[in-house]
């Protein structure tokens, strides 16, 4: 996500790149923007029940409706076209937020599963140098950490050692 300080939105603050693949960064910026605009309440609450048959006569409902409309528009304008259907097929900003969150959490869980499997079955390739092998292991650890599942140094070292072929048996024993 790139911040272009020369571009200013209607509130004079920086404009942020639209959601593409980095949901966690987008969500942090978007949450801050919605809080700044005093719209976050519409994302985290449901529409209040009206005490009247005339929904516009209830000021709390009218206030929430206006807040929701502005929050939903802000969310819709902050996503790339590939995600637009997800946020335009719902009625509330809360539904839009939760739809995006659910979609990205599912994708992150699939990626997490793939990386965990990759780490647990880590093996040094025949034509792979030790440096490339350990770099590959560190890259998997870094990706897991970015998904919120850090791997400690000891676990990584054990995975690397167990992934070494038999010709490294002495090294595994010494370490």
C-alpha positions as CSV (number, residue, x, y, z in Angstrom):
1,X,0.0,0.0,0.0
2,X,1.5,3.3,-1.1
3,X,0.8,6.7,0.5
4,X,1.0,9.6,-1.8
5,X,1.4,12.6,0.4
6,X,0.7,15.0,-2.5
7,X,-2.8,13.6,-3.1
8,X,-5.3,14.7,-0.5
9,X,-8.8,13.5,0.0
10,X,-11.8,15.6,0.9
11,X,-10.6,15.8,4.5
12,X,-7.1,17.1,3.7
13,X,-5.4,13.9,4.7
14,X,-3.2,11.5,2.6
15,X,-5.0,9.2,0.2
16,X,-4.1,5.5,0.4
17,X,-3.8,3.0,-2.4
18,X,-6.8,0.8,-2.9
19,X,-7.1,-2.7,-1.5
20,X,-5.5,-5.2,-3.7
21,X,-3.8,-8.1,-1.8
22,X,-2.6,-6.7,1.5
23,X,-5.8,-6.7,3.5
24,X,-4.1,-6.2,6.9
25,X,-2.4,-3.0,5.9
26,X,-5.6,-1.8,4.1
27,X,-7.7,-2.6,7.1
28,X,-5.5,-0.6,9.5
29,X,-5.5,2.5,7.2
30,X,-9.2,2.2,6.5
31,X,-10.1,1.8,10.2
32,X,-8.1,4.9,10.9
33,X,-9.8,6.8,8.1
34,X,-13.3,5.8,9.2
35,X,-12.5,6.7,12.8
36,X,-11.2,10.1,11.7
37,X,-14.4,10.7,9.7
38,X,-16.4,9.5,12.8
39,X,-17.9,6.7,10.7
40,X,-16.4,3.6,12.4
41,X,-19.4,3.1,14.6
42,X,-21.5,2.1,11.5
43,X,-18.9,-0.7,10.7
44,X,-19.0,-2.2,14.2
45,X,-22.7,-1.8,15.2
46,X,-26.0,-2.9,13.8
47,X,-28.7,-0.5,12.8
48,X,-30.6,0.6,15.9
49,X,-34.2,-0.5,16.2
50,X,-36.6,2.2,15.5
51,X,-39.1,3.2,18.2
52,X,-41.4,4.5,15.6
53,X,-43.1,3.3,12.4
54,X,-41.7,6.3,10.6
55,X,-38.0,5.4,10.4
56,X,-37.0,8.9,9.5
57,X,-38.7,10.3,12.6
58,X,-36.2,8.5,14.9
59,X,-33.0,10.6,15.0
60,X,-30.8,7.8,16.1
61,X,-31.8,5.6,13.1
62,X,-31.4,8.6,10.7
63,X,-28.0,9.3,12.1
64,X,-26.9,5.7,11.8
65,X,-28.3,5.5,8.3
66,X,-26.3,8.6,7.2
67,X,-23.2,7.2,8.9
68,X,-23.6,3.8,7.3
69,X,-24.1,5.3,3.8
70,X,-20.9,7.4,4.2
71,X,-18.9,4.5,5.6
72,X,-20.1,2.1,2.9
73,X,-19.2,4.6,0.2
74,X,-15.8,5.1,1.7
75,X,-15.1,1.4,1.8
76,X,-16.4,1.0,-1.8
77,X,-14.1,3.7,-3.1
78,X,-11.1,2.1,-1.3
79,X,-11.1,-1.2,-3.1
80,X,-9.8,-2.2,-6.6
81,X,-12.4,-3.3,-9.2
82,X,-11.7,-7.0,-8.5
83,X,-13.2,-6.6,-5.0
84,X,-16.0,-4.2,-6.0
85,X,-18.7,-6.8,-6.3
86,X,-18.0,-7.9,-2.7
87,X,-18.7,-4.5,-1.3
88,X,-21.5,-3.4,-3.6
89,X,-23.6,-6.5,-3.1
90,X,-24.3,-5.7,0.6
91,X,-26.4,-3.1,2.3
92,X,-24.3,-2.0,5.2
93,X,-20.7,-1.0,5.9
94,X,-20.5,-3.7,8.5
95,X,-21.5,-6.4,5.9
96,X,-18.9,-5.0,3.5
97,X,-16.2,-5.0,6.1
98,X,-17.0,-8.5,7.2
99,X,-17.2,-9.8,3.6
100,X,-13.7,-8.5,2.8
101,X,-12.3,-9.7,6.1
102,X,-13.8,-13.2,5.6
103,X,-12.5,-13.4,2.1
104,X,-9.0,-12.5,3.0
105,X,-8.9,-14.6,6.2
106,X,-9.9,-17.7,4.1
107,X,-7.1,-16.9,1.7
108,X,-4.6,-16.3,4.5
109,X,-5.7,-19.6,6.1
110,X,-5.1,-21.5,2.9
111,X,-1.7,-19.8,2.6
112,X,-0.9,-20.6,6.2
113,X,-1.7,-24.3,5.7
114,X,0.5,-24.4,2.6
115,X,3.4,-22.8,4.4
116,X,3.1,-25.0,7.5
117,X,3.1,-28.1,5.2
118,X,6.1,-26.7,3.3
119,X,8.0,-26.1,6.5
120,X,7.2,-29.5,8.0
121,X,8.3,-31.3,4.8
122,X,11.4,-29.1,4.2
123,X,14.2,-31.0,2.5
124,X,17.4,-29.8,0.9
125,X,17.4,-30.4,-2.8
126,X,20.2,-32.4,-4.4
127,X,21.5,-29.5,-6.4
128,X,20.7,-26.9,-3.8
129,X,23.4,-25.2,-1.7
130,X,23.2,-25.0,2.0
131,X,22.9,-21.2,1.7
132,X,19.9,-21.5,-0.7
133,X,18.3,-24.2,1.5
134,X,18.6,-22.1,4.7
135,X,17.4,-19.0,2.8
136,X,14.4,-20.9,1.6
137,X,13.7,-22.0,5.2
138,X,14.0,-18.4,6.5
139,X,11.7,-17.1,3.7
140,X,9.0,-19.6,4.8
141,X,9.5,-18.5,8.4
142,X,9.1,-14.8,7.4
143,X,6.0,-15.5,5.4
144,X,4.5,-17.4,8.4
145,X,5.4,-14.5,10.7
146,X,3.6,-12.1,8.3
147,X,0.5,-14.2,8.6
148,X,0.7,-13.9,12.4
149,X,2.3,-17.4,13.0
150,X,5.9,-16.8,14.0
151,X,8.4,-19.7,14.0
152,X,11.0,-19.4,16.7
153,X,14.7,-19.8,15.9
154,X,15.0,-23.2,17.6
155,X,12.1,-24.7,15.7
156,X,13.5,-23.4,12.4
157,X,16.9,-24.8,13.2
158,X,15.4,-28.2,14.0
159,X,13.4,-28.1,10.7
160,X,16.5,-27.2,8.7
161,X,18.6,-29.9,10.4
162,X,16.0,-32.6,9.8
163,X,15.7,-31.5,6.2
164,X,19.4,-32.2,5.5
165,X,20.3,-35.4,3.6
166,X,22.3,-38.2,5.2
167,X,25.7,-36.8,4.1
168,X,25.2,-34.1,6.7
169,X,24.6,-36.7,9.5
170,X,27.7,-35.6,11.4
171,X,26.6,-32.0,11.3
172,X,23.2,-32.9,12.6
173,X,24.7,-34.9,15.5
174,X,27.2,-32.1,16.5
175,X,24.5,-29.4,16.4
